[in-house]
C-alpha cells in the first residue's frame, strides 16, 4: 500500500504542475487533481483491505494542503453555531417572556373593560 500511495501522490504532483500559482486556491481548477488523489488513495485502500481513511492516506492529504494550499483563505467567513450556553439562553429567554407577556395582555385587557 505504501508503494501504491506514493504512485497516487506522484500522479497528483504531475496534475498539479498544470495549475498556475494564481489558481491554487480556485476549487474549479484544483477539484480534479485533488479528487484524483483522494479517489486513488481510497480505491487502493479498499482493494487491499485497508481501512480508509488511514494514517498514510491522511499524511498525503495533509501534505497536499501544506505544499499547495497553505496560502488559501476563505473569501467569506464561515459562521459557526454559538456555544451551547449562549444558544440555550437565546432559546429560553423568549420562552420565559411569553407567559409574562400573556399575563400582561390579560391584565391590561381586564383593566380596560373595568374603565368602560
BAFILUM-249856 format. One line per field, with one value per atom (N, C-alpha, C): residue number from 1; residue in three letters; x, y, z; atom name. Coordinates in pm, whole numbers, always signed. Example, Ala and Ser with C-alpha at 12.3 -4.5 7.8 and 13.67 -1.06 7.14 Angstrom:
pos = [1, 1, 1, 2, 2, 2];
code = [ALA, ALA, ALA, SER, SER, SER];
x = [+1319, +1230, +1320, +1285, +1367, +1290];
y = [-569, -450, -330, -225, -106, +3];
z = [+780, +780, +780, +708, +714, +787];
site = [N, CA, C, N, CA, C];
//
This chain:
pos = [1, 1, 1, 2, 2, 2, 3, 3, 3, 4, 4, 4, 5, 5, 5, 6, 6, 6, 7, 7, 7, 8, 8, 8, 9, 9, 9, 10, 10, 10, 11, 11, 11, 12, 12, 12, 13, 13, 13, 14, 14, 14, 15, 15, 15, 16, 16, 16, 17, 17, 17, 18, 18, 18, 19, 19, 19, 20, 20, 20, 21, 21, 21, 22, 22, 22, 23, 23, 23, 24, 24, 24, 25, 25, 25, 26, 26, 26, 27, 27, 27, 28, 28, 28, 29, 29, 29, 30, 30, 30, 31, 31, 31, 32, 32, 32, 33, 33, 33, 34, 34, 34, 35, 35, 35, 36, 36, 36, 37, 37, 37, 38, 38, 38, 39, 39, 39, 40, 40, 40, 41, 41, 41, 42, 42, 42, 43, 43, 43, 44, 44, 44, 45, 45, 45, 46, 46, 46, 47, 47, 47, 48, 48, 48, 49, 49, 49, 50, 50, 50, 51, 51, 51, 52, 52, 52, 53, 53, 53, 54, 54, 54, 55, 55, 55, 56, 56, 56, 57, 57, 57, 58, 58, 58, 59, 59, 59, 60, 60, 60, 61, 61, 61, 62, 62, 62, 63, 63, 63, 64, 64, 64, 65, 65, 65, 66, 66, 66, 67, 67, 67, 68, 68, 68, 69, 69, 69, 70, 70, 70, 71, 71, 71, 72, 72, 72, 73, 73, 73, 74, 74, 74, 75, 75, 75, 76, 76, 76, 77, 77, 77, 78, 78, 78, 79, 79, 79, 80, 80, 80, 81, 81, 81, 82, 82, 82, 83, 83, 83, 84, 84, 84, 85, 85, 85, 86, 86, 86, 87, 87, 87, 88, 88, 88, 89, 89, 89, 90, 90, 90, 91, 91, 91, 92, 92, 92, 93, 93, 93, 94, 94, 94, 95, 95, 95, 96, 96, 96, 97, 97, 97, 98, 98, 98, 99, 99, 99, 100, 100, 100, 101, 101, 101, 102, 102, 102, 103, 103, 103, 104, 104, 104, 105, 105, 105, 106, 106, 106, 107, 107, 107, 108, 108, 108, 109, 109, 109, 110, 110, 110, 111, 111, 111, 112, 112, 112, 113, 113, 113, 114, 114, 114, 115, 115, 115, 116, 116, 116];
code = [UNK, UNK, UNK, UNK, UNK, UNK, UNK, UNK, UNK, UNK, UNK, UNK, UNK, UNK, UNK, UNK, UNK, UNK, UNK, UNK, UNK, UNK, UNK, UNK, UNK, UNK, UNK, UNK, UNK, UNK, UNK, UNK, UNK, UNK, UNK, UNK, UNK, UNK, UNK, UNK, UNK, UNK, UNK, UNK, UNK, UNK, UNK, UNK, UNK, UNK, UNK, UNK, UNK, UNK, UNK, UNK, UNK, UNK, UNK, UNK, UNK, UNK, UNK, UNK, UNK, UNK, UNK, UNK, UNK, UNK, UNK, UNK, UNK, UNK, UNK, UNK, UNK, UNK, UNK, UNK, UNK, UNK, UNK, UNK, UNK, UNK, UNK, UNK, UNK, UNK, UNK, UNK, UNK, UNK, UNK, UNK, UNK, UNK, UNK, UNK, UNK, UNK, UNK, UNK, UNK, UNK, UNK, UNK, UNK, UNK, UNK, UNK, UNK, UNK, UNK, UNK, UNK, UNK, UNK, UNK, UNK, UNK, UNK, UNK, UNK, UNK, UNK, UNK, UNK, UNK, UNK, UNK, UNK, UNK, UNK, UNK, UNK, UNK, UNK, UNK, UNK, UNK, UNK, UNK, UNK, UNK, UNK, UNK, UNK, UNK, UNK, UNK, UNK, UNK, UNK, UNK, UNK, UNK, UNK, UNK, UNK, UNK, UNK, UNK, UNK, UNK, UNK, UNK, UNK, UNK, UNK, UNK, UNK, UNK, UNK, UNK, UNK, UNK, UNK, UNK, UNK, UNK, UNK, UNK, UNK, UNK, UNK, UNK, UNK, UNK, UNK, UNK, UNK, UNK, UNK, UNK, UNK, UNK, UNK, UNK, UNK, UNK, UNK, UNK, UNK, UNK, UNK, UNK, UNK, UNK, UNK, UNK, UNK, UNK, UNK, UNK, UNK, UNK, UNK, UNK, UNK, UNK, UNK, UNK, UNK, UNK, UNK, UNK, UNK, UNK, UNK, UNK, UNK, UNK, UNK, UNK, UNK, UNK, UNK, UNK, UNK, UNK, UNK, UNK, UNK, UNK, UNK, UNK, UNK, UNK, UNK, UNK, UNK, UNK, UNK, UNK, UNK, UNK, UNK, UNK, UNK, UNK, UNK, UNK, UNK, UNK, UNK, UNK, UNK, UNK, UNK, UNK, UNK, UNK, UNK, UNK, UNK, UNK, UNK, UNK, UNK, UNK, UNK, UNK, UNK, UNK, UNK, UNK, UNK, UNK, UNK, UNK, UNK, UNK, UNK, UNK, UNK, UNK, UNK, UNK, UNK, UNK, UNK, UNK, UNK, UNK, UNK, UNK, UNK, UNK, UNK, UNK, UNK, UNK, UNK, UNK, UNK, UNK, UNK, UNK, UNK, UNK, UNK, UNK, UNK, UNK, UNK, UNK, UNK, UNK, UNK, UNK, UNK, UNK, UNK, UNK, UNK, UNK, UNK, UNK, UNK, UNK, UNK, UNK, UNK, UNK, UNK, UNK];
x = [+83, +0, +87, +200, +290, +341, +379, +430, +319, +200, +89, +47, +45, +8, +110, +236, +338, +308, +261, +222, +104, +8, -106, -55, +39, +96, +170, +250, +325, +231, +120, +23, -42, -71, -126, -28, +99, +202, +210, +201, +203, +85, -35, -153, -141, -82, -71, +32, +119, +214, +143, +25, -51, -130, -126, -202, -109, -150, -70, -79, +21, +25, -94, -140, -254, -386, -387, -510, -515, -415, -408, -524, -589, -699, -836, -841, -968, -1014, -1125, -1174, -1203, -1255, -1287, -1162, -1048, -922, -859, -861, -791, -879, -1008, -1100, -1056, -1021, -986, -860, -749, -630, -654, -723, -749, -838, -942, -1033, -962, -872, -794, -708, -643, -560, -644, -752, -838, -897, -943, -1001, -901, -779, -674, -641, -623, -593, -705, -829, -943, -959, -944, -959, -860, -733, -633, -643, -687, -710, -820, -925, -1035, -991, -917, -872, -777, -698, -600, -650, -780, -845, -783, -747, -703, -824, -824, -932, -906, -1011, -997, -1093, -1052, -917, -820, -696, -590, -476, -381, -273, -193, -165, -85, -161, -288, -370, -384, -406, -417, -287, -175, -45, -34, -78, -71, -169, -287, -384, -327, -272, -213, -94, -15, +99, +54, -57, -108, -150, -214, -255, -134, -37, +81, +161, +171, +255, +186, +57, -11, -113, -179, -295, -279, -157, -136, -167, -166, -195, -341, -423, -563, -641, -718, -806, -946, -1043, -1182, -1219, -1287, -1332, -1444, -1529, -1642, -1618, -1643, -1620, -1716, -1668, -1751, -1815, -1946, -2017, -2038, -2015, -2031, -2144, -2201, -2304, -2242, -2323, -2270, -2248, -2173, -2155, -2291, -2295, -2423, -2490, -2413, -2476, -2541, -2479, -2537, -2661, -2652, -2765, -2883, -2855, -2961, -3028, -2950, -3005, -3091, -3048, -3125, -3257, -3262, -3385, -3478, -3422, -3505, -3561, -3486, -3532, -3667, -3688, -3821, -3930, -3896, -3996, -4041, -3949, -3984, -4062, -4040, -4111, -4256, -4287, -4423, -4527, -4512, -4613, -4627, -4515, -4520, -4600, -4576, -4647, -4795, -4827, -4968, -5037, -4974, -5030, -5050, -4954, -4963, -5080, -5097, -5207, -5342, -5353, -5480, -5509, -5410, -5428, -5470, -5406, -5437, -5577, -5615, -5747, -5858, -5837, -5935, -5944, -5831, -5828, -5905, -5893, -5960, -6112, -6161, -6305, -6368, -6294, -6348, -6369, -6285, -6299, -6413, -6450, -6551, -6688];
y = [-120, +0, +125, +120, +235, +271, +172, +195, +253, +200, +246, +388, +420, +556, +657, +616, +705, +732, +630, +648, +744, +733, +827, +969, +986, +1118, +1171, +1085, +1129, +1175, +1106, +1145, +1279, +1299, +1426, +1541, +1521, +1623, +1652, +1547, +1565, +1650, +1623, +1703, +1846, +1865, +2000, +2085, +2025, +2103, +2190, +2151, +2227, +2342, +2354, +2458, +2575, +2693, +2814, +2850, +2916, +2956, +3043, +3125, +3214, +3136, +3012, +2932, +2826, +2821, +2715, +2714, +2826, +2833, +2831, +2807, +2803, +2658, +2628, +2491, +2433, +2513, +2463, +2412, +2469, +2430, +2309, +2309, +2202, +2083, +2092, +1984, +1850, +1848, +1721, +1659, +1731, +1668, +1623, +1705, +1673, +1549, +1544, +1429, +1303, +1320, +1205, +1148, +1234, +1188, +1115, +1177, +1116, +985, +985, +864, +751, +783, +682, +621, +706, +657, +569, +611, +534, +404, +408, +289, +180, +217, +117, +69, +153, +107, +1, +26, -68, -199, -189, -310, -395, -330, -404, -429, -405, -429, -348, -224, -130, -44, +2, +95, +229, +302, +437, +527, +640, +698, +626, +629, +569, +671, +639, +734, +773, +678, +708, +797, +766, +848, +990, +1001, +1133, +1211, +1141, +1207, +1272, +1202, +1259, +1375, +1364, +1474, +1598, +1578, +1691, +1749, +1661, +1706, +1791, +1753, +1833, +1972, +1978, +2109, +2193, +2130, +2203, +2254, +2173, +2209, +2305, +2284, +2360, +2462, +2434, +2515, +2592, +2604, +2668, +2818, +2884, +3027, +3058, +2956, +2978, +3022, +3127, +3173, +3180, +3177, +3184, +3328, +3348, +3482, +3527, +3435, +3466, +3396, +3464, +3399, +3282, +3183, +3068, +3095, +3082, +3106, +2974, +2977, +2859, +2882, +2773, +2784, +2845, +2922, +2978, +2867, +2896, +2795, +2754, +2634, +2580, +2668, +2729, +2812, +2936, +2995, +3112, +3069, +2958, +2907, +2876, +2815, +2783, +2910, +3012, +3140, +3204, +3193, +3253, +3179, +3053, +2975, +2996, +2994, +3001, +3141, +3246, +3383, +3412, +3388, +3415, +3325, +3202, +3110, +3160, +3213, +3267, +3397, +3474, +3601, +3581, +3474, +3453, +3452, +3373, +3378, +3517, +3587, +3723, +3815, +3809, +3895, +3859, +3731, +3690, +3742, +3730, +3781, +3931, +4002, +4146, +4187, +4117, +4148, +4122, +4008, +3977, +4079, +4113, +4210, +4346, +4391, +4520, +4518, +4404, +4398, +4398, +4334, +4338, +4479, +4546, +4683, +4776, +4753, +4836, +4817, +4697, +4669, +4733, +4736, +4794, +4945, +5011, +5155, +5190, +5101, +5132, +5125];
z = [+0, +0, +0, +69, +74, -65, -142, -278, -366, -356, -440, -403, -274, -233, -283, -292, -348, -496, -567, -708, -718, -626, -624, -605, -512, -486, -607, -670, -788, -899, -918, -1020, -984, -856, -808, -837, -806, -831, -981, -1063, -1208, -1254, -1201, -1238, -1189, -1074, -1017, -1091, -1171, -1249, -1351, -1392, -1490, -1428, -1295, -1226, -1196, -1242, -1215, -1067, -1017, -876, -839, -932, -903, -898, -943, -945, -837, -749, -649, -551, -534, -437, -504, -633, -705, -716, -648, -640, -778, -868, -1002, -1073, -1042, -1107, -1038, -905, -832, -798, -829, -793, -851, -980, -1044, -982, -973, -913, -769, -692, -551, -541, -623, -622, -671, -768, -817, -705, -629, -518, -415, -375, -273, -324, -449, -506, -518, -559, -572, -436, -335, -201, -147, -170, -122, -199, -331, -414, -375, -362, -330, -186, -97, +40, +40, -37, -46, -111, -220, -292, -208, -125, -44, +98, +120, +251, +364, +334, +436, +472, +593, +630, +565, +540, +485, +558, +606, +596, +689, +652, +733, +747, +830, +862, +739, +652, +534, +436, +415, +326, +382, +511, +574, +560, +568, +553, +415, +311, +176, +159, +218, +211, +282, +402, +475, +398, +338, +259, +141, +78, -34, +12, +128, +181, +220, +280, +324, +204, +102, -13, -110, -135, -239, -189, -79, -41, +89, +138, +268, +267, +152, +147, +114, +103, +68, +191, +173, +279, +222, +310, +265, +233, +122, +86, +178, +215, +303, +436, +546, +675, +695, +766, +798, +933, +940, +1065, +1137, +1267, +1349, +1447, +1496, +1599, +1723, +1799, +1924, +2025, +2130, +2236, +2293, +2352, +2399, +2503, +2594, +2697, +2636, +2535, +2468, +2390, +2321, +2244, +2335, +2448, +2545, +2597, +2627, +2674, +2565, +2439, +2329, +2306, +2342, +2326, +2445, +2566, +2687, +2712, +2680, +2708, +2644, +2515, +2458, +2517, +2548, +2606, +2742, +2821, +2953, +2942, +2837, +2820, +2779, +2711, +2661, +2772, +2881, +2988, +3050, +3067, +3122, +3031, +2900, +2807, +2798, +2802, +2802, +2927, +3041, +3166, +3159, +3106, +3093, +3001, +2890, +2798, +2864, +2934, +3002, +3111, +3188, +3297, +3241, +3132, +3072, +3007, +2951, +2887, +2993, +3107, +3216, +3272, +3284, +3337, +3244, +3112, +3013, +3017, +3042, +3046, +3171, +3280, +3402, +3386, +3307, +3290, +3195, +3105, +3005, +3056];
site = [N, CA, C, N, CA, C, N, CA, C, N, CA, C, N, CA, C, N, CA, C, N, CA, C, N, CA, C, N, CA, C, N, CA, C, N, CA, C, N, CA, C, N, CA, C, N, CA, C, N, CA, C, N, CA, C, N, CA, C, N, CA, C, N, CA, C, N, CA, C, N, CA, C, N, CA, C, N, CA, C, N, CA, C, N, CA, C, N, CA, C, N, CA, C, N, CA, C, N, CA, C, N, CA, C, N, CA, C, N, CA, C, N, CA, C, N, CA, C, N, CA, C, N, CA, C, N, CA, C, N, CA, C, N, CA, C, N, CA, C, N, CA, C, N, CA, C, N, CA, C, N, CA, C, N, CA, C, N, CA, C, N, CA, C, N, CA, C, N, CA, C, N, CA, C, N, CA, C, N, CA, C, N, CA, C, N, CA, C, N, CA, C, N, CA, C, N, CA, C, N, CA, C, N, CA, C, N, CA, C, N, CA, C, N, CA, C, N, CA, C, N, CA, C, N, CA, C, N, CA, C, N, CA, C, N, CA, C, N, CA, C, N, CA, C, N, CA, C, N, CA, C, N, CA, C, N, CA, C, N, CA, C, N, CA, C, N, CA, C, N, CA, C, N, CA, C, N, CA, C, N, CA, C, N, CA, C, N, CA, C, N, CA, C, N, CA, C, N, CA, C, N, CA, C, N, CA, C, N, CA, C, N, CA, C, N, CA, C, N, CA, C, N, CA, C, N, CA, C, N, CA, C, N, CA, C, N, CA, C, N, CA, C, N, CA, C, N, CA, C, N, CA, C, N, CA, C, N, CA, C, N, CA, C, N, CA, C, N, CA, C, N, CA, C, N, CA, C, N, CA, C, N, CA, C, N, CA, C, N, CA, C, N, CA, C, N, CA, C, N, CA, C, N, CA, C];
//
